[in-house]
Amino acid sequence: MHVLLLTDGLFPFALGGMQKHSSILIKKLSSKGINVTAVHCGGEGYSTKEFQREFGYDVKEVFIPFIDNSKLPDHYIRASLKYAERI
């Protein structure tokens, strides 16, 4: 079985309940021998080396940065739509 996990961040690189949940889910699935590919947008202190240290070499990773440089109204919604298109 192969699981593709799409998430907006992974603990400890991003803080929050969903990020923590996603990290725990990856670790539990991979410990059961399930192939996991995690698609995420990194976070503060993120690097591929840190990802491998946190989740192991068996978990495949697809890093797609979340880019939001605008300050206009609804900027987060537009940035999220662009991020979804890149995924």
FILUM-59772 format. One record per residue: residue in three letters; x, y, z of N, C-alpha, C, O in turn. Coordinates in steps of 0.2 Angstrom, whole numbers, plus 5000, padded with zeros to 4 digits. Each point is the difference from the previous one (the first is absolute). Layout:
<node><rest>ala</rest><n_u>X</n_u><n_v>Y</n_v><n_w>Z</n_w><ca_u>X</ca_u><ca_v>Y</ca_v><ca_w>Z</ca_w><c_u>X</c_u><c_v>Y</c_v><c_w>Z</c_w><o_u>X</o_u><o_v>Y</o_v><o_w>Z</o_w></node>
...
This chain:
<node><rest>met</rest><n_u>5004</n_u><n_v>4994</n_v><n_w>5000</n_w><ca_u>4996</ca_u><ca_v>5006</ca_v><ca_w>5000</ca_w><c_u>5004</c_u><c_v>5006</c_v><c_w>5000</c_w><o_u>5006</o_u><o_v>5000</o_v><o_w>5003</o_w></node>
<node><rest>his</rest><n_u>4992</n_u><n_v>5005</n_v><n_w>4994</n_w><ca_u>5004</ca_u><ca_v>5007</ca_v><ca_w>4999</ca_w><c_u>4995</c_u><c_v>5005</c_v><c_w>5002</c_w><o_u>4994</o_u><o_v>5001</o_v><o_w>4997</o_w></node>
<node><rest>val</rest><n_u>5008</n_u><n_v>5004</n_v><n_w>5008</n_w><ca_u>4996</ca_u><ca_v>5005</ca_v><ca_w>5002</ca_w><c_u>5003</c_u><c_v>5007</c_v><c_w>4998</c_w><o_u>5006</o_u><o_v>5001</o_v><o_w>5001</o_w></node>
<node><rest>leu</rest><n_u>4990</n_u><n_v>5003</n_v><n_w>4996</n_w><ca_u>5002</ca_u><ca_v>5007</ca_v><ca_w>4998</ca_w><c_u>4997</c_u><c_v>5005</c_v><c_w>5005</c_w><o_u>4994</o_u><o_v>5000</o_v><o_w>5000</o_w></node>
<node><rest>leu</rest><n_u>5010</n_u><n_v>5003</n_v><n_w>5004</n_w><ca_u>4998</ca_u><ca_v>5005</ca_v><ca_w>5005</ca_w><c_u>5001</c_u><c_v>5007</c_v><c_w>4998</c_w><o_u>5006</o_u><o_v>5002</o_v><o_w>4999</o_w></node>
<node><rest>leu</rest><n_u>4989</n_u><n_v>5002</n_v><n_w>5000</n_w><ca_u>5000</ca_u><ca_v>5007</ca_v><ca_w>4998</ca_w><c_u>4999</c_u><c_v>5004</c_v><c_w>5006</c_w><o_u>4995</o_u><o_v>4999</o_v><o_w>5003</o_w></node>
<node><rest>thr</rest><n_u>5010</n_u><n_v>5005</n_v><n_w>4999</n_w><ca_u>4999</ca_u><ca_v>5004</ca_v><ca_w>5006</ca_w><c_u>5003</c_u><c_v>5007</c_v><c_w>5000</c_w><o_u>5005</o_u><o_v>5001</o_v><o_w>4996</o_w></node>
<node><rest>asp</rest><n_u>4993</n_u><n_v>5003</n_v><n_w>5008</n_w><ca_u>5002</ca_u><ca_v>5007</ca_v><ca_w>4999</ca_w><c_u>5006</c_u><c_v>5001</c_v><c_w>5005</c_w><o_u>5003</o_u><o_v>5006</o_v><o_w>5000</o_w></node>
<node><rest>gly</rest><n_u>5000</n_u><n_v>4989</n_v><n_w>5003</n_w><ca_u>5006</ca_u><ca_v>5000</ca_v><ca_w>5004</ca_w><c_u>5001</c_u><c_v>4994</c_v><c_w>5004</c_w><o_u>4995</o_u><o_v>4996</o_v><o_w>5001</o_w></node>
<node><rest>leu</rest><n_u>5011</n_u><n_v>5003</n_v><n_w>5002</n_w><ca_u>5001</ca_u><ca_v>4995</ca_v><ca_w>5004</ca_w><c_u>5004</c_u><c_v>5002</c_v><c_w>5006</c_w><o_u>5004</o_u><o_v>5004</o_v><o_w>5000</o_w></node>
<node><rest>phe</rest><n_u>4994</n_u><n_v>4993</n_v><n_w>5006</n_w><ca_u>5003</ca_u><ca_v>5001</ca_v><ca_w>5006</ca_w><c_u>5007</c_u><c_v>4997</c_v><c_w>5000</c_w><o_u>5000</o_u><o_v>4994</o_v><o_w>4998</o_w></node>
<node><rest>pro</rest><n_u>5005</n_u><n_v>5009</n_v><n_w>5004</n_w><ca_u>5001</ca_u><ca_v>5006</ca_v><ca_w>5004</ca_w><c_u>5002</c_u><c_v>5006</c_v><c_w>4995</c_w><o_u>5002</o_u><o_v>5005</o_v><o_w>5003</o_w></node>
<node><rest>phe</rest><n_u>4997</n_u><n_v>4995</n_v><n_w>4991</n_w><ca_u>5002</ca_u><ca_v>5005</ca_v><ca_w>4996</ca_w><c_u>4994</c_u><c_v>5005</c_v><c_w>4999</c_w><o_u>5001</o_u><o_v>5006</o_v><o_w>4999</o_w></node>
<node><rest>ala</rest><n_u>4993</n_u><n_v>4992</n_v><n_w>5003</n_w><ca_u>4994</ca_u><ca_v>5005</ca_v><ca_w>5000</ca_w><c_u>4996</c_u><c_v>4998</c_v><c_w>5007</c_w><o_u>4999</o_u><o_v>4994</o_v><o_w>5001</o_w></node>
<node><rest>leu</rest><n_u>4999</n_u><n_v>5010</n_v><n_w>5002</n_w><ca_u>4996</ca_u><ca_v>4999</ca_v><ca_w>5006</ca_w><c_u>4993</c_u><c_v>5000</c_v><c_w>4999</c_w><o_u>4997</o_u><o_v>5005</o_v><o_w>4997</o_w></node>
<node><rest>gly</rest><n_u>4999</n_u><n_v>4991</n_v><n_w>5006</n_w><ca_u>4993</ca_u><ca_v>4999</ca_v><ca_w>5000</ca_w><c_u>4997</c_u><c_v>4993</c_v><c_w>5001</c_w><o_u>5004</o_u><o_v>4995</o_v><o_w>4999</o_w></node>
<node><rest>gly</rest><n_u>4990</n_u><n_v>5005</n_v><n_w>5002</n_w><ca_u>4997</ca_u><ca_v>4993</ca_v><ca_w>5001</ca_w><c_u>5000</c_u><c_v>4996</c_v><c_w>4994</c_w><o_u>5002</o_u><o_v>4994</o_v><o_w>5001</o_w></node>
<node><rest>met</rest><n_u>4997</n_u><n_v>5008</n_v><n_w>4993</n_w><ca_u>5000</ca_u><ca_v>4996</ca_v><ca_w>4994</ca_w><c_u>5007</c_u><c_v>4998</c_v><c_w>4998</c_w><o_u>5001</o_u><o_v>4995</o_v><o_w>4998</o_w></node>
<node><rest>gln</rest><n_u>5003</n_u><n_v>5010</n_v><n_w>5003</n_w><ca_u>5007</ca_u><ca_v>4998</ca_v><ca_w>4999</ca_w><c_u>5003</c_u><c_v>4995</c_v><c_w>5004</c_w><o_u>5004</o_u><o_v>4995</o_v><o_w>4998</o_w></node>
<node><rest>lys</rest><n_u>4994</n_u><n_v>5005</n_v><n_w>5009</n_w><ca_u>5002</ca_u><ca_v>4995</ca_v><ca_w>5004</ca_w><c_u>4997</c_u><c_v>4993</c_v><c_w>4998</c_w><o_u>5003</o_u><o_v>4995</o_v><o_w>5000</o_w></node>
<node><rest>his</rest><n_u>4990</n_u><n_v>5005</n_v><n_w>4999</n_w><ca_u>4997</ca_u><ca_v>4994</ca_v><ca_w>4998</ca_w><c_u>5003</c_u><c_v>4997</c_v><c_w>4994</c_w><o_u>5001</o_u><o_v>4994</o_v><o_w>4999</o_w></node>
<node><rest>ser</rest><n_u>5000</n_u><n_v>5010</n_v><n_w>4996</n_w><ca_u>5003</ca_u><ca_v>4998</ca_v><ca_w>4993</ca_w><c_u>5007</c_u><c_v>4996</c_v><c_w>5002</c_w><o_u>5001</o_u><o_v>4995</o_v><o_w>4997</o_w></node>
<node><rest>ser</rest><n_u>5003</n_u><n_v>5008</n_v><n_w>5007</n_w><ca_u>5007</ca_u><ca_v>4997</ca_v><ca_w>5002</ca_w><c_u>4999</c_u><c_v>4994</c_v><c_w>5003</c_w><o_u>5003</o_u><o_v>4995</o_v><o_w>4999</o_w></node>
<node><rest>ile</rest><n_u>4992</n_u><n_v>5004</n_v><n_w>5006</n_w><ca_u>4999</ca_u><ca_v>4994</ca_v><ca_w>5004</ca_w><c_u>4997</c_u><c_v>4995</c_v><c_w>4995</c_w><o_u>5002</o_u><o_v>4994</o_v><o_w>5000</o_w></node>
<node><rest>leu</rest><n_u>4994</n_u><n_v>5008</n_v><n_w>4995</n_w><ca_u>4997</ca_u><ca_v>4995</ca_v><ca_w>4995</ca_w><c_u>5005</c_u><c_v>4997</c_v><c_w>4996</c_w><o_u>5000</o_u><o_v>4994</o_v><o_w>4998</o_w></node>
<node><rest>ile</rest><n_u>5005</n_u><n_v>5010</n_v><n_w>4999</n_w><ca_u>5005</ca_u><ca_v>4998</ca_v><ca_w>4996</ca_w><c_u>5005</c_u><c_v>4995</c_v><c_w>5004</c_w><o_u>5001</o_u><o_v>4995</o_v><o_w>4997</o_w></node>
<node><rest>lys</rest><n_u>5000</n_u><n_v>5006</n_v><n_w>5009</n_w><ca_u>5005</ca_u><ca_v>4996</ca_v><ca_w>5004</ca_w><c_u>4996</c_u><c_v>4993</c_v><c_w>5001</c_w><o_u>5003</o_u><o_v>4995</o_v><o_w>5000</o_w></node>
<node><rest>lys</rest><n_u>4991</n_u><n_v>5005</n_v><n_w>5002</n_w><ca_u>4996</ca_u><ca_v>4994</ca_v><ca_w>5001</ca_w><c_u>4999</c_u><c_v>4996</c_v><c_w>4994</c_w><o_u>5001</o_u><o_v>4994</o_v><o_w>5000</o_w></node>
<node><rest>leu</rest><n_u>4997</n_u><n_v>5009</n_v><n_w>4995</n_w><ca_u>5000</ca_u><ca_v>4996</ca_v><ca_w>4993</ca_w><c_u>5006</c_u><c_v>4997</c_v><c_w>4998</c_w><o_u>5000</o_u><o_v>4994</o_v><o_w>4998</o_w></node>
<node><rest>ser</rest><n_u>5005</n_u><n_v>5010</n_v><n_w>5002</n_w><ca_u>5007</ca_u><ca_v>4997</ca_v><ca_w>4998</ca_w><c_u>5002</c_u><c_v>4995</c_v><c_w>5005</c_w><o_u>5004</o_u><o_v>4995</o_v><o_w>4997</o_w></node>
<node><rest>ser</rest><n_u>4995</n_u><n_v>5005</n_v><n_w>5009</n_w><ca_u>5002</ca_u><ca_v>4995</ca_v><ca_w>5005</ca_w><c_u>4996</c_u><c_v>4994</c_v><c_w>4998</c_w><o_u>5003</o_u><o_v>4994</o_v><o_w>5002</o_w></node>
<node><rest>lys</rest><n_u>4992</n_u><n_v>5006</n_v><n_w>4995</n_w><ca_u>4996</ca_u><ca_v>4994</ca_v><ca_w>4999</ca_w><c_u>5002</c_u><c_v>4997</c_v><c_w>4993</c_w><o_u>4996</o_u><o_v>4995</o_v><o_w>4997</o_w></node>
<node><rest>gly</rest><n_u>5009</n_u><n_v>5008</n_v><n_w>4999</n_w><ca_u>5002</ca_u><ca_v>4998</ca_v><ca_w>4994</ca_w><c_u>4996</c_u><c_v>5002</c_v><c_w>4994</c_w><o_u>5001</o_u><o_v>4998</o_v><o_w>4994</o_w></node>
<node><rest>ile</rest><n_u>4995</n_u><n_v>5008</n_v><n_w>5007</n_w><ca_u>4996</ca_u><ca_v>5003</ca_v><ca_w>4995</ca_w><c_u>5005</c_u><c_v>5005</c_v><c_w>4997</c_w><o_u>5003</o_u><o_v>5004</o_v><o_w>5003</o_w></node>
<node><rest>asn</rest><n_u>4997</n_u><n_v>4996</n_v><n_w>4990</n_w><ca_u>5004</ca_u><ca_v>5005</ca_v><ca_w>4997</ca_w><c_u>4996</c_u><c_v>5007</c_v><c_w>5000</c_w><o_u>4994</o_u><o_v>5000</o_v><o_w>4998</o_w></node>
<node><rest>val</rest><n_u>5010</n_u><n_v>5005</n_v><n_w>5004</n_w><ca_u>4997</ca_u><ca_v>5007</ca_v><ca_w>5001</ca_w><c_u>5003</c_u><c_v>5005</c_v><c_w>4996</c_w><o_u>5007</o_u><o_v>5000</o_v><o_w>5000</o_w></node>
<node><rest>thr</rest><n_u>4990</n_u><n_v>5004</n_v><n_w>4996</n_w><ca_u>5003</ca_u><ca_v>5006</ca_v><ca_w>4997</ca_w><c_u>4996</c_u><c_v>5006</c_v><c_w>5003</c_w><o_u>4994</o_u><o_v>5000</o_v><o_w>5000</o_w></node>
<node><rest>ala</rest><n_u>5010</n_u><n_v>5004</n_v><n_w>5002</n_w><ca_u>4998</ca_u><ca_v>5006</ca_v><ca_w>5004</ca_w><c_u>5001</c_u><c_v>5006</c_v><c_w>4995</c_w><o_u>5005</o_u><o_v>5002</o_v><o_w>4998</o_w></node>
<node><rest>val</rest><n_u>4989</n_u><n_v>5002</n_v><n_w>5000</n_w><ca_u>5001</ca_u><ca_v>5006</ca_v><ca_w>4997</ca_w><c_u>4998</c_u><c_v>5006</c_v><c_w>5005</c_w><o_u>4995</o_u><o_v>5000</o_v><o_w>5003</o_w></node>
<node><rest>his</rest><n_u>5010</n_u><n_v>5004</n_v><n_w>4997</n_w><ca_u>5000</ca_u><ca_v>5005</ca_v><ca_w>5005</ca_w><c_u>5003</c_u><c_v>5007</c_v><c_w>4998</c_w><o_u>5004</o_u><o_v>5000</o_v><o_w>4995</o_w></node>
<node><rest>cys</rest><n_u>4995</n_u><n_v>5005</n_v><n_w>5009</n_w><ca_u>5003</ca_u><ca_v>5007</ca_v><ca_w>4998</ca_w><c_u>5006</c_u><c_v>5002</c_v><c_w>5005</c_w><o_u>5001</o_u><o_v>5006</o_v><o_w>5000</o_w></node>
<node><rest>gly</rest><n_u>5002</n_u><n_v>4989</n_v><n_w>5003</n_w><ca_u>5005</ca_u><ca_v>5002</ca_v><ca_w>5005</ca_w><c_u>4998</c_u><c_v>5004</c_v><c_w>5006</c_w><o_u>4995</o_u><o_v>4998</o_v><o_w>5003</o_w></node>
<node><rest>gly</rest><n_u>5009</n_u><n_v>5007</n_v><n_w>4999</n_w><ca_u>4999</ca_u><ca_v>5004</ca_v><ca_w>5006</ca_w><c_u>5007</c_u><c_v>5002</c_v><c_w>5002</c_w><o_u>5005</o_u><o_v>4999</o_v><o_w>4997</o_w></node>
<node><rest>glu</rest><n_u>4994</n_u><n_v>5004</n_v><n_w>5009</n_w><ca_u>5006</ca_u><ca_v>5003</ca_v><ca_w>5003</ca_w><c_u>5005</c_u><c_v>4995</c_v><c_w>5002</c_w><o_u>4998</o_u><o_v>4995</o_v><o_w>5004</o_w></node>
<node><rest>gly</rest><n_u>5008</n_u><n_v>5005</n_v><n_w>4994</n_w><ca_u>5005</ca_u><ca_v>4995</ca_v><ca_w>5002</ca_w><c_u>5000</c_u><c_v>4994</c_v><c_w>4996</c_w><o_u>5004</o_u><o_v>4995</o_v><o_w>5001</o_w></node>
<node><rest>tyr</rest><n_u>4992</n_u><n_v>5005</n_v><n_w>4993</n_w><ca_u>4999</ca_u><ca_v>4994</ca_v><ca_w>4996</ca_w><c_u>5006</c_u><c_v>4999</c_v><c_w>4996</c_w><o_u>5003</o_u><o_v>5005</o_v><o_w>4997</o_w></node>
<node><rest>ser</rest><n_u>5000</n_u><n_v>4989</n_v><n_w>5002</n_w><ca_u>5004</ca_u><ca_v>4998</ca_v><ca_w>4995</ca_w><c_u>4999</c_u><c_v>4993</c_v><c_w>4998</c_w><o_u>4997</o_u><o_v>4996</o_v><o_w>5005</o_w></node>
<node><rest>thr</rest><n_u>5005</n_u><n_v>5001</n_v><n_w>4990</n_w><ca_u>4999</ca_u><ca_v>4993</ca_v><ca_w>4998</ca_w><c_u>5004</c_u><c_v>4996</c_v><c_w>5005</c_w><o_u>4997</o_u><o_v>4994</o_v><o_w>5002</o_w></node>
<node><rest>lys</rest><n_u>5009</n_u><n_v>5008</n_v><n_w>5000</n_w><ca_u>5004</ca_u><ca_v>4996</ca_v><ca_w>5005</ca_w><c_u>4996</c_u><c_v>4999</c_v><c_w>5006</c_w><o_u>4999</o_u><o_v>4995</o_v><o_w>5003</o_w></node>
<node><rest>glu</rest><n_u>4998</n_u><n_v>5011</n_v><n_w>5000</n_w><ca_u>4996</ca_u><ca_v>5000</ca_v><ca_w>5006</ca_w><c_u>4993</c_u><c_v>4995</c_v><c_w>4999</c_w><o_u>4998</o_u><o_v>4997</o_v><o_w>5004</o_w></node>
<node><rest>phe</rest><n_u>4999</n_u><n_v>5004</n_v><n_w>4990</n_w><ca_u>4995</ca_u><ca_v>4995</ca_v><ca_w>4998</ca_w><c_u>5002</c_u><c_v>4993</c_v><c_w>5001</c_w><o_u>4996</o_u><o_v>4996</o_v><o_w>5003</o_w></node>
<node><rest>gln</rest><n_u>5009</n_u><n_v>5002</n_v><n_w>4994</n_w><ca_u>5002</ca_u><ca_v>4993</ca_v><ca_w>5000</ca_w><c_u>5002</c_u><c_v>4998</c_v><c_w>5008</c_w><o_u>4999</o_u><o_v>4994</o_v><o_w>5001</o_w></node>
<node><rest>arg</rest><n_u>5004</n_u><n_v>5011</n_v><n_w>5002</n_w><ca_u>5001</ca_u><ca_v>4998</ca_v><ca_w>5007</ca_w><c_u>4994</c_u><c_v>4999</c_v><c_w>5004</c_w><o_u>5000</o_u><o_v>4996</o_v><o_w>5005</o_w></node>
<node><rest>glu</rest><n_u>4995</n_u><n_v>5008</n_v><n_w>4994</n_w><ca_u>4994</ca_u><ca_v>5000</ca_v><ca_w>5004</ca_w><c_u>4995</c_u><c_v>4994</c_v><c_w>4998</c_w><o_u>4997</o_u><o_v>4996</o_v><o_w>5004</o_w></node>
<node><rest>phe</rest><n_u>5003</n_u><n_v>5002</n_v><n_w>4989</n_w><ca_u>4995</ca_u><ca_v>4995</ca_v><ca_w>4998</ca_w><c_u>5004</c_u><c_v>4994</c_v><c_w>4997</c_w><o_u>4997</o_u><o_v>4995</o_v><o_w>4998</o_w></node>
<node><rest>gly</rest><n_u>5009</n_u><n_v>5005</n_v><n_w>5001</n_w><ca_u>5004</ca_u><ca_v>4994</ca_v><ca_w>4997</ca_w><c_u>5001</c_u><c_v>5000</c_v><c_w>4993</c_w><o_u>4996</o_u><o_v>5005</o_v><o_w>4996</o_w></node>
<node><rest>tyr</rest><n_u>5008</n_u><n_v>4991</n_v><n_w>5001</n_w><ca_u>5001</ca_u><ca_v>5000</ca_v><ca_w>4993</ca_w><c_u>4995</c_u><c_v>4996</c_v><c_w>4996</c_w><o_u>4999</o_u><o_v>5001</o_v><o_w>4994</o_w></node>
<node><rest>asp</rest><n_u>4996</n_u><n_v>4996</n_v><n_w>5009</n_w><ca_u>4995</ca_u><ca_v>4996</ca_v><ca_w>4997</ca_w><c_u>4994</c_u><c_v>5004</c_v><c_w>4997</c_w><o_u>4997</o_u><o_v>4999</o_v><o_w>4996</o_w></node>
<node><rest>val</rest><n_u>5002</n_u><n_v>5007</n_v><n_w>5008</n_w><ca_u>4995</ca_u><ca_v>5005</ca_v><ca_w>4998</ca_w><c_u>5002</c_u><c_v>5004</c_v><c_w>4994</c_w><o_u>5005</o_u><o_v>5004</o_v><o_w>5001</o_w></node>
<node><rest>lys</rest><n_u>4991</n_u><n_v>4996</n_v><n_w>4994</n_w><ca_u>5002</ca_u><ca_v>5004</ca_v><ca_w>4994</ca_w><c_u>4997</c_u><c_v>5007</c_v><c_w>5001</c_w><o_u>4995</o_u><o_v>5001</o_v><o_w>5004</o_w></node>
<node><rest>glu</rest><n_u>5008</n_u><n_v>5004</n_v><n_w>4993</n_w><ca_u>4999</ca_u><ca_v>5007</ca_v><ca_w>5002</ca_w><c_u>4999</c_u><c_v>5004</c_v><c_w>4993</c_w><o_u>5004</o_u><o_v>4999</o_v><o_w>4996</o_w></node>
<node><rest>val</rest><n_u>4991</n_u><n_v>5005</n_v><n_w>5004</n_w><ca_u>4999</ca_u><ca_v>5005</ca_v><ca_w>4994</ca_w><c_u>4999</c_u><c_v>5006</c_v><c_w>5004</c_w><o_u>4995</o_u><o_v>5002</o_v><o_w>5003</o_w></node>
<node><rest>phe</rest><n_u>5010</n_u><n_v>5003</n_v><n_w>4996</n_w><ca_u>5000</ca_u><ca_v>5006</ca_v><ca_w>5003</ca_w><c_u>4997</c_u><c_v>5005</c_v><c_w>4995</c_w><o_u>5004</o_u><o_v>5001</o_v><o_w>4995</o_w></node>
<node><rest>ile</rest><n_u>4991</n_u><n_v>5003</n_v><n_w>5006</n_w><ca_u>4997</ca_u><ca_v>5005</ca_v><ca_w>4996</ca_w><c_u>5000</c_u><c_v>5006</c_v><c_w>5004</c_w><o_u>4995</o_u><o_v>5001</o_v><o_w>5005</o_w></node>
<node><rest>pro</rest><n_u>5009</n_u><n_v>5005</n_v><n_w>4994</n_w><ca_u>4999</ca_u><ca_v>5005</ca_v><ca_w>5005</ca_w><c_u>4994</c_u><c_v>5004</c_v><c_w>4999</c_w><o_u>4997</o_u><o_v>5001</o_v><o_w>4995</o_w></node>
<node><rest>phe</rest><n_u>5000</n_u><n_v>5002</n_v><n_w>5011</n_w><ca_u>4994</ca_u><ca_v>5004</ca_v><ca_w>5000</ca_w><c_u>5003</c_u><c_v>5007</c_v><c_w>4999</c_w><o_u>5003</o_u><o_v>5003</o_v><o_w>5005</o_w></node>
<node><rest>ile</rest><n_u>4995</n_u><n_v>5001</n_v><n_w>4990</n_w><ca_u>5002</ca_u><ca_v>5006</ca_v><ca_w>4999</ca_w><c_u>4994</c_u><c_v>5005</c_v><c_w>5001</c_w><o_u>4995</o_u><o_v>5000</o_v><o_w>4996</o_w></node>
<node><rest>asp</rest><n_u>5006</n_u><n_v>5005</n_v><n_w>5008</n_w><ca_u>4995</ca_u><ca_v>5005</ca_v><ca_w>5001</ca_w><c_u>5004</c_u><c_v>5007</c_v><c_w>5002</c_w><o_u>5001</o_u><o_v>5001</o_v><o_w>5006</o_w></node>
<node><rest>asn</rest><n_u>5000</n_u><n_v>5002</n_v><n_w>4989</n_w><ca_u>5004</ca_u><ca_v>5007</ca_v><ca_w>5001</ca_w><c_u>4995</c_u><c_v>5006</c_v><c_w>5000</c_w><o_u>5002</o_u><o_v>5005</o_v><o_w>5001</o_w></node>
<node><rest>ser</rest><n_u>4992</n_u><n_v>4994</n_v><n_w>4998</n_w><ca_u>4995</ca_u><ca_v>5005</ca_v><ca_w>4999</ca_w><c_u>4997</c_u><c_v>5003</c_v><c_w>5007</c_w><o_u>5000</o_u><o_v>4996</o_v><o_w>5005</o_w></node>
<node><rest>lys</rest><n_u>4998</n_u><n_v>5010</n_v><n_w>4995</n_w><ca_u>4997</ca_u><ca_v>5002</ca_v><ca_w>5006</ca_w><c_u>4993</c_u><c_v>5003</c_v><c_w>4998</c_w><o_u>4996</o_u><o_v>5002</o_v><o_w>5005</o_w></node>
<node><rest>leu</rest><n_u>5002</n_u><n_v>4997</n_v><n_w>4989</n_w><ca_u>4993</ca_u><ca_v>5002</ca_v><ca_w>4998</ca_w><c_u>4995</c_u><c_v>4995</c_v><c_w>5004</c_w><o_u>5001</o_u><o_v>4995</o_v><o_w>5002</o_w></node>
<node><rest>pro</rest><n_u>4993</n_u><n_v>5008</n_v><n_w>4998</n_w><ca_u>4994</ca_u><ca_v>4996</ca_v><ca_w>5003</ca_w><c_u>4999</c_u><c_v>4993</c_v><c_w>4996</c_w><o_u>5001</o_u><o_v>5000</o_v><o_w>4994</o_w></node>
<node><rest>asp</rest><n_u>4998</n_u><n_v>4995</n_v><n_w>5010</n_w><ca_u>4999</ca_u><ca_v>4993</ca_v><ca_w>4997</ca_w><c_u>5006</c_u><c_v>4997</c_v><c_w>4997</c_w><o_u>5000</o_u><o_v>4995</o_v><o_w>4997</o_w></node>
<node><rest>his</rest><n_u>5006</n_u><n_v>5008</n_v><n_w>5005</n_w><ca_u>5006</ca_u><ca_v>4997</ca_v><ca_w>4998</ca_w><c_u>5001</c_u><c_v>4993</c_v><c_w>5002</c_w><o_u>5003</o_u><o_v>4996</o_v><o_w>4995</o_w></node>
<node><rest>tyr</rest><n_u>4995</n_u><n_v>5002</n_v><n_w>5011</n_w><ca_u>5001</ca_u><ca_v>4993</ca_v><ca_w>5002</ca_w><c_u>4996</c_u><c_v>4995</c_v><c_w>4995</c_w><o_u>5003</o_u><o_v>4995</o_v><o_w>4999</o_w></node>
<node><rest>ile</rest><n_u>4991</n_u><n_v>5007</n_v><n_w>5000</n_w><ca_u>4996</ca_u><ca_v>4996</ca_v><ca_w>4995</ca_w><c_u>5003</c_u><c_v>4999</c_v><c_w>4993</c_w><o_u>5001</o_u><o_v>4995</o_v><o_w>4998</o_w></node>
<node><rest>arg</rest><n_u>5002</n_u><n_v>5011</n_v><n_w>4999</n_w><ca_u>5003</ca_u><ca_v>4999</ca_v><ca_w>4994</ca_w><c_u>5006</c_u><c_v>4996</c_v><c_w>5000</c_w><o_u>5001</o_u><o_v>4996</o_v><o_w>4996</o_w></node>
<node><rest>ala</rest><n_u>5003</n_u><n_v>5005</n_v><n_w>5009</n_w><ca_u>5006</ca_u><ca_v>4996</ca_v><ca_w>5001</ca_w><c_u>4999</c_u><c_v>4993</c_v><c_w>5001</c_w><o_u>5003</o_u><o_v>4995</o_v><o_w>4997</o_w></node>
<node><rest>ser</rest><n_u>4991</n_u><n_v>5003</n_v><n_w>5007</n_w><ca_u>4998</ca_u><ca_v>4993</ca_v><ca_w>5001</ca_w><c_u>4998</c_u><c_v>4997</c_v><c_w>4993</c_w><o_u>5002</o_u><o_v>4994</o_v><o_w>4999</o_w></node>
<node><rest>leu</rest><n_u>4994</n_u><n_v>5010</n_v><n_w>4997</n_w><ca_u>4998</ca_u><ca_v>4997</ca_v><ca_w>4994</ca_w><c_u>5006</c_u><c_v>4998</c_v><c_w>4995</c_w><o_u>5000</o_u><o_v>4995</o_v><o_w>4997</o_w></node>
<node><rest>lys</rest><n_u>5005</n_u><n_v>5010</n_v><n_w>5003</n_w><ca_u>5006</ca_u><ca_v>4999</ca_v><ca_w>4996</ca_w><c_u>5004</c_u><c_v>4994</c_v><c_w>5003</c_w><o_u>5003</o_u><o_v>4996</o_v><o_w>4996</o_w></node>
<node><rest>tyr</rest><n_u>4997</n_u><n_v>5003</n_v><n_w>5010</n_w><ca_u>5004</ca_u><ca_v>4994</ca_v><ca_w>5003</ca_w><c_u>4996</c_u><c_v>4994</c_v><c_w>4998</c_w><o_u>5004</o_u><o_v>4995</o_v><o_w>4999</o_w></node>
<node><rest>ala</rest><n_u>4990</n_u><n_v>5005</n_v><n_w>5001</n_w><ca_u>4996</ca_u><ca_v>4994</ca_v><ca_w>4999</ca_w><c_u>5001</c_u><c_v>4998</c_v><c_w>4992</c_w><o_u>5000</o_u><o_v>4994</o_v><o_w>4999</o_w></node>
<node><rest>glu</rest><n_u>5000</n_u><n_v>5011</n_v><n_w>4997</n_w><ca_u>5002</ca_u><ca_v>4999</ca_v><ca_w>4993</ca_w><c_u>5007</c_u><c_v>4997</c_v><c_w>4999</c_w><o_u>5001</o_u><o_v>4995</o_v><o_w>4996</o_w></node>
<node><rest>arg</rest><n_u>5004</n_u><n_v>5007</n_v><n_w>5008</n_w><ca_u>5007</ca_u><ca_v>4997</ca_v><ca_w>5000</ca_w><c_u>5000</c_u><c_v>4993</c_v><c_w>5002</c_w><o_u>5003</o_u><o_v>4996</o_v><o_w>4997</o_w></node>
<node><rest>ile</rest><n_u>4993</n_u><n_v>5002</n_v><n_w>5008</n_w><ca_u>4999</ca_u><ca_v>4993</ca_v><ca_w>5002</ca_w><c_u>4997</c_u><c_v>4996</c_v><c_w>4995</c_w><o_u>5000</o_u><o_v>4994</o_v><o_w>5001</o_w></node>
